[in-house]
Amino acid sequence: MADERTTDWGDEVVETAVRSGFGAPSAPAQRNRKARWKDGRLVLGVLLVAVTALAGAKLLSAADDTTAIWAAKHELKVGMPLTTDDLTTVRVRFTSGGDAERYVAAEADLKGLVVGRAIGAGEFVPRDAAVPKADQGRTELPLSVATGRLPSDVAIGDVVDVWVVPKSEGESAKPLWNGVRVLQVDSVKGVSGSSARRQVLIGLASTDLTRIPTALTALSTGEPTLVRKAG
C-alpha cells in the first residue's frame, strides 16, 4: 500500500511515495526429489563395477587352479634314488583330478623312493615310476578288474589282497596274493555298470611268482577282486 505525501521546499513541491510492508517473498527453489537409484547412469555404473569384480575373481580363480608336481631336471635311470637334487617343481593345470593323480605331487615324501623306469629330461615324474626301493625287483602283473570288485578310489601305492571269485555258483572265493602293491591304475573303460572295468598293475615279490600258474588258471574262470588293506 502506497502513502503519498507532499513536502514544501520553498518554491518546489516534491511528492514522495512511501510504501509500507515488505515485498512478496520469492518462491523457494524446488529440489529434484527423484531417487538417485533411478538415475540410469548410476545404475549403469553399478553394473559395470559388479561385472568387473566378477571377471577379476574369475581370473584369479583360474590363475590358482594349478597343481605343483615334480619334473626331472635331466634323464633319470632305473634304480636311481629320487631326490630333490634331480627334480624341479612345475605347476600344471590339469583338466581332471584323475590326471593329476598320475604324477608325483611336489609335497609328496620322496624318502625311500627310487626310479622304477627311465624318466626323460623335463618329463613329469609318473607315480608308477616312483617306487619304494623294496619294490624295485618286483614282477608286474596286469589285472582287468570290474569296477564293482575294487575300491572306487584305489590308487598307486595302495596295498591290496587279491582274491578270485568263481563265475560258477556254489564255489567259494579263493585268495591269490596277500599284501601286493598297486603300481598303476587306468581309468574306467567300457560303459557304466557291471561291464565297466579298470586295468590294474600289481607288483609281485619273488616269493609270489610260484603262484602265478595257479592264479592264472583260477582267473580264467573267475573274477579278480581287490581288497585294500588299511594303513
KOLMARVEX-819036 format. One record per residue (C-alpha): residue in three letters; x negated, y negated, z negated; residue number from 1. Coordinates in Angstrom, 1 decimal, decimal comma, padded with zeros to 4 digits. Example, Ala and Ser with C-alpha at 12.3 -4.5 7.8 and 13.67 -1.06 7.14 Angstrom:
// residues 2
+------+--------+--------+--------+-----+
: type :   east :  north :     up : seq :
+------+--------+--------+--------+-----+
:  Ala : -012,3 :  004,5 : -007,8 :   1 :
:  Ser : -013,7 :  001,1 : -007,1 :   2 :
+------+--------+--------+--------+-----+
This chain:
// residues 231
+------+--------+--------+--------+-----+
: type :   east :  north :     up : seq :
+------+--------+--------+--------+-----+
:  Met :  000,0 :  000,0 :  000,0 :   1 :
:  Ala : -001,5 : -003,4 :  001,0 :   2 :
:  Asp : -001,1 : -006,6 : -001,0 :   3 :
:  Glu : -001,6 : -009,9 :  000,9 :   4 :
:  Arg : -003,0 : -012,9 : -001,0 :   5 :
:  Thr : -003,7 : -016,5 :  000,1 :   6 :
:  Thr : -006,7 : -018,4 : -001,2 :   7 :
:  Asp : -007,2 : -022,1 : -000,7 :   8 :
:  Trp : -010,8 : -023,0 :  000,1 :   9 :
:  Gly : -010,3 : -026,6 :  000,8 :  10 :
:  Asp : -009,2 : -027,1 :  004,4 :  11 :
:  Glu : -009,2 : -023,4 :  005,1 :  12 :
:  Val : -006,7 : -020,9 :  004,0 :  13 :
:  Val : -008,0 : -017,4 :  004,0 :  14 :
:  Glu : -005,7 : -014,5 :  003,8 :  15 :
:  Thr : -007,1 : -011,3 :  002,4 :  16 :
:  Ala : -005,6 : -007,9 :  002,2 :  17 :
:  Val : -006,2 : -005,7 : -000,8 :  18 :
:  Arg : -005,5 : -002,0 : -000,5 :  19 :
:  Ser : -004,5 : -000,2 : -003,6 :  20 :
:  Gly : -005,1 :  003,5 : -004,2 :  21 :
:  Phe : -007,6 :  005,9 : -002,6 :  22 :
:  Gly : -008,0 :  007,3 :  000,9 :  23 :
:  Ala : -006,3 :  010,6 :  001,6 :  24 :
:  Pro : -008,7 :  013,5 :  000,7 :  25 :
:  Ser : -010,2 :  015,3 :  003,6 :  26 :
:  Ala : -009,1 :  019,0 :  004,2 :  27 :
:  Pro : -011,6 :  021,4 :  002,7 :  28 :
:  Ala : -013,8 :  023,4 :  005,1 :  29 :
:  Gln : -012,3 :  026,8 :  005,8 :  30 :
:  Arg : -014,8 :  029,7 :  005,5 :  31 :
:  Asn : -014,7 :  032,7 :  007,7 :  32 :
:  Arg : -013,4 :  035,3 :  005,4 :  33 :
:  Lys : -013,9 :  038,1 :  008,0 :  34 :
:  Ala : -015,6 :  041,1 :  006,3 :  35 :
:  Arg : -019,2 :  041,4 :  007,2 :  36 :
:  Trp : -018,9 :  045,1 :  007,9 :  37 :
:  Lys : -016,6 :  044,3 :  010,7 :  38 :
:  Asp : -019,3 :  042,4 :  012,4 :  39 :
:  Gly : -020,3 :  044,5 :  015,5 :  40 :
:  Arg : -023,9 :  043,5 :  015,3 :  41 :
:  Leu : -024,2 :  044,6 :  011,7 :  42 :
:  Val : -022,6 :  048,0 :  012,4 :  43 :
:  Leu : -025,0 :  048,5 :  015,4 :  44 :
:  Gly : -028,0 :  047,6 :  013,2 :  45 :
:  Val : -027,0 :  050,1 :  010,5 :  46 :
:  Leu : -026,6 :  052,8 :  013,1 :  47 :
:  Leu : -030,0 :  052,1 :  014,6 :  48 :
:  Val : -031,6 :  052,3 :  011,2 :  49 :
:  Ala : -029,9 :  055,6 :  010,5 :  50 :
:  Val : -030,8 :  057,2 :  013,8 :  51 :
:  Thr : -034,5 :  056,1 :  013,4 :  52 :
:  Ala : -034,6 :  057,6 :  009,9 :  53 :
:  Leu : -033,2 :  060,9 :  011,1 :  54 :
:  Ala : -035,6 :  061,0 :  014,0 :  55 :
:  Gly : -038,6 :  060,3 :  011,8 :  56 :
:  Ala : -037,5 :  063,0 :  009,3 :  57 :
:  Lys : -037,2 :  065,5 :  012,2 :  58 :
:  Leu : -040,7 :  064,7 :  013,5 :  59 :
:  Leu : -042,2 :  065,1 :  010,0 :  60 :
:  Ser : -040,4 :  068,4 :  009,5 :  61 :
:  Ala : -041,7 :  069,7 :  012,9 :  62 :
:  Ala : -045,2 :  068,5 :  012,1 :  63 :
:  Asp : -045,3 :  070,5 :  008,9 :  64 :
:  Asp : -043,8 :  073,7 :  010,4 :  65 :
:  Thr : -047,1 :  075,4 :  010,8 :  66 :
:  Thr : -048,9 :  078,4 :  009,2 :  67 :
:  Ala : -052,5 :  078,5 :  008,2 :  68 :
:  Ile : -054,3 :  081,7 :  009,3 :  69 :
:  Trp : -057,8 :  082,9 :  009,8 :  70 :
:  Ala : -059,6 :  083,0 :  013,1 :  71 :
:  Ala : -063,0 :  084,4 :  014,0 :  72 :
:  Lys : -065,9 :  081,9 :  014,4 :  73 :
:  His : -067,7 :  084,5 :  016,5 :  74 :
:  Glu : -067,4 :  088,1 :  017,5 :  75 :
:  Leu : -066,8 :  090,4 :  014,6 :  76 :
:  Lys : -067,8 :  094,1 :  014,9 :  77 :
:  Val : -066,2 :  097,1 :  013,3 :  78 :
:  Gly : -067,3 :  097,6 :  009,8 :  79 :
:  Met : -068,4 :  094,0 :  009,1 :  80 :
:  Pro : -067,0 :  092,7 :  005,8 :  81 :
:  Leu : -064,5 :  089,9 :  006,2 :  82 :
:  Thr : -065,9 :  086,7 :  004,6 :  83 :
:  Thr : -065,1 :  083,0 :  004,9 :  84 :
:  Asp : -068,6 :  082,5 :  006,4 :  85 :
:  Asp : -067,4 :  084,3 :  009,6 :  86 :
:  Leu : -063,9 :  082,8 :  009,7 :  87 :
:  Thr : -062,3 :  079,4 :  010,2 :  88 :
:  Thr : -058,8 :  078,2 :  009,2 :  89 :
:  Val : -056,4 :  077,2 :  012,0 :  90 :
:  Arg : -052,8 :  076,0 :  011,8 :  91 :
:  Val : -050,4 :  077,6 :  014,2 :  92 :
:  Arg : -046,7 :  077,0 :  014,9 :  93 :
:  Phe : -045,1 :  080,4 :  015,3 :  94 :
:  Thr : -041,6 :  081,0 :  016,8 :  95 :
:  Ser : -040,7 :  083,5 :  014,2 :  96 :
:  Gly : -041,8 :  084,7 :  010,8 :  97 :
:  Gly : -042,5 :  088,1 :  012,2 :  98 :
:  Asp : -045,2 :  086,7 :  014,5 :  99 :
:  Ala : -046,9 :  085,0 :  011,6 : 100 :
:  Glu : -047,0 :  088,2 :  009,5 : 101 :
:  Arg : -049,1 :  089,9 :  012,2 : 102 :
:  Tyr : -052,1 :  087,8 :  011,2 : 103 :
:  Val : -054,1 :  087,3 :  008,0 : 104 :
:  Ala : -052,9 :  084,2 :  006,2 : 105 :
:  Ala : -055,6 :  081,7 :  005,1 : 106 :
:  Glu : -054,6 :  082,1 :  001,5 : 107 :
:  Ala : -055,0 :  085,9 :  001,6 : 108 :
:  Asp : -057,6 :  087,6 : -000,6 : 109 :
:  Leu : -060,4 :  088,9 :  001,6 : 110 :
:  Lys : -062,2 :  090,8 : -001,2 : 111 :
:  Gly : -062,9 :  094,4 : -000,1 : 112 :
:  Leu : -061,7 :  093,9 :  003,4 : 113 :
:  Val : -063,7 :  095,0 :  006,5 : 114 :
:  Val : -063,2 :  094,7 :  010,2 : 115 :
:  Gly : -061,2 :  097,7 :  011,4 : 116 :
:  Arg : -061,5 :  096,9 :  015,1 : 117 :
:  Ala : -063,6 :  094,5 :  017,1 : 118 :
:  Ile : -062,3 :  090,8 :  016,9 : 119 :
:  Gly : -063,4 :  088,4 :  019,6 : 120 :
:  Ala : -064,7 :  084,9 :  019,0 : 121 :
:  Gly : -061,8 :  082,4 :  018,4 : 122 :
:  Glu : -059,3 :  085,3 :  018,1 : 123 :
:  Phe : -056,7 :  085,1 :  015,3 : 124 :
:  Val : -057,5 :  087,9 :  012,8 : 125 :
:  Pro : -054,8 :  090,5 :  013,0 : 126 :
:  Arg : -053,7 :  092,1 :  009,8 : 127 :
:  Asp : -054,2 :  095,6 :  011,3 : 128 :
:  Ala : -057,8 :  094,7 :  011,9 : 129 :
:  Ala : -058,5 :  093,7 :  008,3 : 130 :
:  Val : -058,5 :  097,0 :  006,4 : 131 :
:  Pro : -059,8 :  098,0 :  003,0 : 132 :
:  Lys : -063,2 :  099,5 :  003,1 : 133 :
:  Ala : -061,8 :  102,7 :  001,8 : 134 :
:  Asp : -059,5 :  102,9 :  004,8 : 135 :
:  Gln : -062,2 :  102,4 :  007,4 : 136 :
:  Gly : -062,8 :  106,0 :  008,1 : 137 :
:  Arg : -059,1 :  107,0 :  008,2 : 138 :
:  Thr : -057,4 :  108,6 :  011,2 : 139 :
:  Glu : -054,5 :  106,7 :  012,7 : 140 :
:  Leu : -051,2 :  108,5 :  013,4 : 141 :
:  Pro : -048,2 :  106,8 :  015,1 : 142 :
:  Leu : -044,6 :  107,5 :  013,9 : 143 :
:  Ser : -041,4 :  106,5 :  015,6 : 144 :
:  Val : -039,0 :  105,8 :  012,7 : 145 :
:  Ala : -035,3 :  105,0 :  012,8 : 146 :
:  Thr : -034,6 :  101,6 :  011,2 : 147 :
:  Gly : -032,4 :  103,2 :  008,6 : 148 :
:  Arg : -035,3 :  105,5 :  007,4 : 149 :
:  Leu : -037,8 :  102,9 :  006,2 : 150 :
:  Pro : -037,7 :  099,7 :  004,2 : 151 :
:  Ser : -036,5 :  096,8 :  006,3 : 152 :
:  Asp : -039,4 :  094,6 :  005,2 : 153 :
:  Val : -042,1 :  097,3 :  005,4 : 154 :
:  Ala : -045,4 :  095,5 :  006,2 : 155 :
:  Ile : -049,0 :  096,2 :  007,0 : 156 :
:  Gly : -050,8 :  097,3 :  003,8 : 157 :
:  Asp : -047,9 :  099,0 :  002,2 : 158 :
:  Val : -048,5 :  102,4 :  000,6 : 159 :
:  Val : -045,8 :  104,9 :  001,6 : 160 :
:  Asp : -044,9 :  108,6 :  001,2 : 161 :
:  Val : -043,9 :  110,3 :  004,5 : 162 :
:  Trp : -041,0 :  112,8 :  004,5 : 163 :
:  Val : -039,3 :  114,6 :  007,3 : 164 :
:  Val : -035,5 :  115,2 :  007,3 : 165 :
:  Pro : -034,5 :  118,1 :  009,4 : 166 :
:  Lys : -031,8 :  117,4 :  012,0 : 167 :
:  Ser : -030,1 :  120,8 :  011,3 : 168 :
:  Glu : -027,6 :  120,7 :  008,5 : 169 :
:  Gly : -028,3 :  122,7 :  005,3 : 170 :
:  Glu : -032,1 :  122,2 :  005,4 : 171 :
:  Ser : -033,9 :  120,1 :  002,8 : 172 :
:  Ala : -036,2 :  117,2 :  003,4 : 173 :
:  Lys : -039,9 :  118,0 :  003,1 : 174 :
:  Pro : -042,8 :  115,8 :  002,1 : 175 :
:  Leu : -045,6 :  115,5 :  004,7 : 176 :
:  Trp : -048,1 :  113,0 :  003,1 : 177 :
:  Asn : -048,3 :  111,0 : -000,1 : 178 :
:  Gly : -049,8 :  107,6 : -000,6 : 179 :
:  Val : -050,7 :  106,8 :  003,0 : 180 :
:  Arg : -051,2 :  103,2 :  004,1 : 181 :
:  Val : -049,3 :  101,4 :  006,8 : 182 :
:  Leu : -051,8 :  100,0 :  009,3 : 183 :
:  Gln : -049,3 :  098,5 :  011,8 : 184 :
:  Val : -045,6 :  097,9 :  012,2 : 185 :
:  Asp : -044,0 :  097,0 :  015,5 : 186 :
:  Ser : -040,8 :  095,0 :  015,9 : 187 :
:  Val : -037,4 :  096,8 :  016,2 : 188 :
:  Lys : -036,9 :  098,5 :  019,6 : 189 :
:  Gly : -033,6 :  099,6 :  021,1 : 190 :
:  Val : -030,1 :  098,4 :  020,4 : 191 :
:  Ser : -029,0 :  097,7 :  016,9 : 192 :
:  Gly : -027,6 :  100,6 :  014,9 : 193 :
:  Ser : -028,8 :  104,1 :  014,4 : 194 :
:  Ser : -030,6 :  104,2 :  017,8 : 195 :
:  Ala : -032,9 :  101,3 :  016,9 : 196 :
:  Arg : -036,5 :  102,4 :  016,0 : 197 :
:  Arg : -039,8 :  101,0 :  014,8 : 198 :
:  Gln : -043,2 :  102,2 :  015,7 : 199 :
:  Val : -045,3 :  102,6 :  012,5 : 200 :
:  Leu : -049,0 :  103,4 :  012,4 : 201 :
:  Ile : -050,2 :  105,1 :  009,3 : 202 :
:  Gly : -053,8 :  105,8 :  008,2 : 203 :
:  Leu : -054,7 :  109,4 :  007,1 : 204 :
:  Ala : -057,7 :  110,3 :  005,0 : 205 :
:  Ser : -059,9 :  113,2 :  005,9 : 206 :
:  Thr : -058,1 :  115,3 :  003,3 : 207 :
:  Asp : -054,8 :  114,7 :  005,1 : 208 :
:  Leu : -056,0 :  115,9 :  008,5 : 209 :
:  Thr : -055,3 :  119,6 :  007,8 : 210 :
:  Arg : -051,6 :  118,9 :  007,5 : 211 :
:  Ile : -051,3 :  117,3 :  011,0 : 212 :
:  Pro : -050,3 :  120,5 :  012,9 : 213 :
:  Thr : -047,6 :  121,5 :  010,4 : 214 :
:  Ala : -046,4 :  117,9 :  010,2 : 215 :
:  Leu : -046,1 :  117,5 :  013,9 : 216 :
:  Thr : -044,1 :  120,7 :  014,2 : 217 :
:  Ala : -041,7 :  119,5 :  011,5 : 218 :
:  Leu : -041,4 :  116,1 :  013,1 : 219 :
:  Ser : -040,4 :  117,7 :  016,4 : 220 :
:  Thr : -037,2 :  119,0 :  014,8 : 221 :
:  Gly : -036,6 :  116,3 :  012,2 : 222 :
:  Glu : -036,7 :  112,6 :  011,5 : 223 :
:  Pro : -039,6 :  110,9 :  009,6 : 224 :
:  Thr : -038,6 :  108,9 :  006,6 : 225 :
:  Leu : -040,9 :  106,4 :  004,8 : 226 :
:  Val : -040,6 :  105,9 :  001,0 : 227 :
:  Arg : -042,5 :  102,8 : -000,2 : 228 :
:  Lys : -044,4 :  103,0 : -003,5 : 229 :
:  Ala : -044,2 :  100,1 : -005,9 : 230 :
:  Gly : -047,3 :  098,2 : -006,7 : 231 :
+------+--------+--------+--------+-----+
